[in-house]
Amino acid sequence: MAEQAHLDFDCGVRRIVTVVKREPDANWSLVSSQHPSHCVLCIALSGESIYHFDNGDEKPARIREGDTLFFMGGPQRRAYSVPEAPWRYISVTFDLIAYNDQSKKQLEALPFLSRSVPPAVVSAFQELNDIWTGKGPAYMLKCRALLESILYELVRLHTAVSADSSHFEKIEKVRQYIQENYSQPCPVEELAAMARCSPSHFRMLFKRVVGMTANQYVTMVRIGKAKDFLLSGEMNVSETAAHTGYRDIFYFSRQFKAITGHPPSFYIR
């Protein structure tokens, strides 16, 4: 299913090099990239700084509290603190690996600057800095988890902006409903009513935000759950089909193979 690739965003933090929290310094400045071979993620905690990107866009960016910067190599950059309100920030330098071409493209599509990120992102940065500084048992495991959660939120935020945030929230509620009720019938008319729009408008919005139709998404969720049940050994094929909303086991098997590339029996332990 070609449309499924839209949801196959999958990357991992391979190594964290540094986590640095900088206190306000009116003389702070940066020329080019300190770690051109690594990714850099940075959040402004307070104050302001000015960034110049050598990418053909001569307009500098003023970075304020709550703004996040993300660089995967990218253009050379110059930056400095605003002297009357020098910024305080946390930066993370790390190696990131994308597990498929779609994920690589989505990472490269992330903007350098995300404005006013959610409070959860700010809290995750703070916790990441604390865990990295304390270096307690299994600290690296926790730091990777926090960093990946930040990346997830940035991808989600970018998707919402690209799709129009008001429409994004409507569709996210419908997606959540499908995920919680995947074994039940999910007529497009009922889903459209949840989103408070006409069926035709809902179909357009859903595909625009998710990258596939609502029916395709329901199928993807059902087959994903079915695969989990089979791998866990909790159910056989017939039980799995019934549990994920399929009355016809042969139809279930055809859809399962179309999406996973293998028959259900392939995943039975």
C-alpha positions in Angstrom: 0.0 0.0 0.0 1.8 3.1 -1.3 -0.1 5.5 0.9 1.1 3.8 4.0 4.6 5.2 3.5 3.4 8.5 4.7 3.2 7.1 8.2 6.4 5.1 8.1 8.4 7.9 9.8 11.1 6.0 11.7 14.4 7.3 12.9 16.6 6.7 15.9 19.2 8.6 18.0 22.4 6.7 17.4 24.6 8.7 19.7 24.4 11.8 21.9 27.6 13.8 21.8 26.9 16.7 24.1 24.1 18.4 26.0 24.9 21.9 27.0 22.9 24.5 29.0 24.1 28.0 28.4 23.4 30.9 30.8 22.9 34.4 29.4 26.0 35.9 27.9 25.8 39.2 26.1 29.0 38.4 24.2 27.8 35.0 23.0 28.3 34.4 19.2 28.5 31.5 16.8 30.2 31.3 13.4 29.2 28.5 11.0 28.5 25.0 12.5 30.3 23.8 15.5 29.6 20.2 14.6 28.9 20.0 10.8 28.9 16.2 10.9 26.3 16.0 13.6 22.7 17.1 14.2 22.0 20.0 16.5 18.8 20.7 18.4 18.5 23.8 20.5 15.7 25.5 22.5 15.6 29.1 23.7 14.7 29.2 27.4 14.7 33.0 27.8 16.2 36.1 26.2 16.8 36.5 22.5 19.4 35.8 19.8 19.8 36.6 16.1 20.5 33.9 13.5 21.7 34.5 9.9 21.5 31.5 7.5 23.7 31.4 4.5 21.0 29.7 2.3 20.1 32.6 0.0 17.7 34.0 2.5 19.2 37.3 3.7 16.5 37.9 6.3 17.9 37.1 9.9 15.7 35.2 12.3 15.1 36.5 15.9 15.0 33.6 18.3 12.8 34.1 21.4 11.7 32.0 24.4 10.1 28.7 23.4 11.6 28.7 19.9 13.5 25.6 18.8 16.3 25.2 16.2 17.1 22.0 14.4 20.0 21.4 12.0 21.0 18.3 10.1 24.1 19.8 8.6 22.3 22.5 6.6 23.6 25.9 5.6 26.3 27.7 7.4 25.0 30.0 10.1 26.1 33.0 12.1 24.4 33.9 15.4 24.8 36.2 18.4 22.9 37.1 21.6 20.8 40.3 21.6 23.0 42.3 24.1 20.2 43.8 26.0 18.5 40.5 26.5 21.0 37.7 25.9 19.4 34.3 25.4 19.6 31.2 27.7 19.4 27.9 25.9 19.9 24.2 25.9 21.5 22.5 22.9 22.0 18.9 22.1 24.5 17.6 19.5 23.8 14.0 18.3 23.9 11.5 15.5 20.6 10.5 14.0 19.8 7.7 11.6 16.7 7.5 9.4 15.6 3.9 8.8 14.0 4.5 5.4 14.0 7.0 2.6 10.7 8.5 3.6 11.9 9.2 7.1 15.1 10.8 5.7 13.0 13.1 3.5 10.7 14.1 6.4 13.7 14.9 8.6 15.2 17.0 5.8 11.8 18.8 5.4 11.8 19.9 9.1 12.2 23.6 9.3 15.3 25.1 10.9 13.1 27.1 13.2 9.9 26.0 15.1 8.1 28.9 16.9 6.6 28.6 20.4 6.8 24.8 20.9 4.4 23.1 23.3 5.4 23.2 27.1 6.0 19.4 27.0 8.9 20.0 24.6 10.4 22.6 27.0 10.0 20.2 29.9 11.7 17.4 27.9 14.7 19.6 27.2 15.0 20.5 30.8 14.8 16.8 31.9 17.2 15.8 29.2 19.8 18.3 30.5 19.3 17.2 34.1 19.6 13.5 33.3 22.7 14.1 31.1 24.3 16.2 33.9 23.6 13.7 36.6 24.7 10.6 34.7 22.9 8.2 36.9 22.2 4.5 36.0 21.1 4.0 32.4 21.2 7.7 31.8 22.0 7.4 28.2 18.9 5.2 27.6 16.7 7.9 29.2 18.4 10.7 27.3 17.8 9.0 24.0 14.2 8.4 24.8 13.7 12.1 25.7 15.5 13.3 22.6 13.4 11.0 20.4 10.2 12.3 22.1 11.3 15.9 21.3 11.9 14.9 17.7 8.4 13.3 17.6 6.8 16.5 18.8 8.6 18.6 16.3 7.5 16.3 13.4 4.0 16.4 14.7 4.1 20.2 15.1 5.4 20.6 11.5 2.7 18.3 10.2 0.1 20.3 12.0 1.4 23.6 10.5 1.6 22.1 7.0 -1.9 20.8 7.2 -3.5 23.9 8.9 -3.6 23.4 12.6 -7.4 23.7 13.0 -8.0 21.0 10.5 -5.1 18.9 11.9 -6.7 18.8 15.4 -10.1 17.7 13.9 -8.4 14.8 12.0 -6.3 13.9 15.0 -9.4 13.4 17.1 -10.8 11.1 14.4 -7.5 9.2 14.2 -7.6 8.7 18.0 -11.1 7.4 17.8 -10.2 4.9 15.0 -7.2 3.7 17.1 -9.4 3.1 20.1 -12.3 1.5 18.1 -10.6 -0.2 15.2 -12.6 -3.4 15.7 -15.9 -1.6 15.1 -17.4 -0.4 11.8 -16.1 3.1 11.0 -18.4 4.6 8.3 -17.0 7.7 6.7 -20.3 9.5 7.4 -19.9 9.0 11.2 -16.2 10.0 11.1 -17.1 13.1 9.2 -19.7 14.0 11.8 -17.1 13.7 14.5 -14.9 16.2 12.6 -18.0 18.4 12.1 -17.7 18.6 8.3 -19.4 17.1 5.3 -18.3 13.6 4.1 -16.7 15.0 0.9 -14.8 17.7 2.8 -13.8 15.2 5.5 -12.4 12.8 2.8 -10.3 15.6 1.4 -9.0 16.8 4.8 -8.2 13.3 6.1 -6.1 12.4 3.0 -4.4 15.8 3.1 -3.4 15.4 6.8 -2.8 11.6 7.0 -1.7 10.8 3.4 -4.3 8.1 2.9 -8.1 7.8 2.9 -9.9 7.1 6.1 -10.8 3.6 5.0 -7.1 2.9 4.2 -6.2 4.2 7.6 -8.7 1.9 9.4 -7.3 -1.1 7.5 -3.7 -0.1 8.3 -4.6 0.2 12.1 -6.5 -3.1 12.0 -3.7 -5.0 10.2 -1.1 -3.5 12.5 -3.0 -4.7 15.6 -3.5 -8.1 14.0 0.2 -8.5 13.4 0.9 -7.6 17.0 -1.6 -10.2 18.2 -0.1 -12.9 16.0 3.4 -12.1 17.1 2.4 -12.2 20.8 1.1 -15.7 20.4 -2.1 -14.8 22.2 -4.4 -15.6 19.2 -4.6 -17.8 16.1 -5.5 -16.4 12.7 -9.3 -16.9 13.1 -9.3 -15.2 16.5 -7.2 -12.4 15.3 -9.4 -11.7 12.4 -12.5 -11.6 14.6 -10.8 -9.4 17.2 -9.8 -6.8 14.6 -13.2 -6.5 13.0 -13.1 -9.0 10.2 -15.9 -11.4 9.7 -14.5 -13.0 6.6 -11.2 -14.7 7.3 -10.3 -15.0 3.6 -10.8 -11.2 3.1 -8.7 -10.6 6.2 -5.9 -12.8 4.9 -5.9 -11.0 1.5 -5.7 -7.5 3.2 -3.1 -8.7 5.6 -0.8 -10.0 2.9 -1.4 -6.9 0.7 -0.1 -4.6 3.5 2.6 -6.8 5.2 3.8 -8.8 2.2 3.2 -12.0 4.1 0.2 -14.2 5.0 -1.0 -14.1 8.7 0.5 -17.5 9.3 4.0 -16.1 8.7 3.8 -14.2 12.0 2.5 -17.1 14.2 5.0 -18.2 16.8 
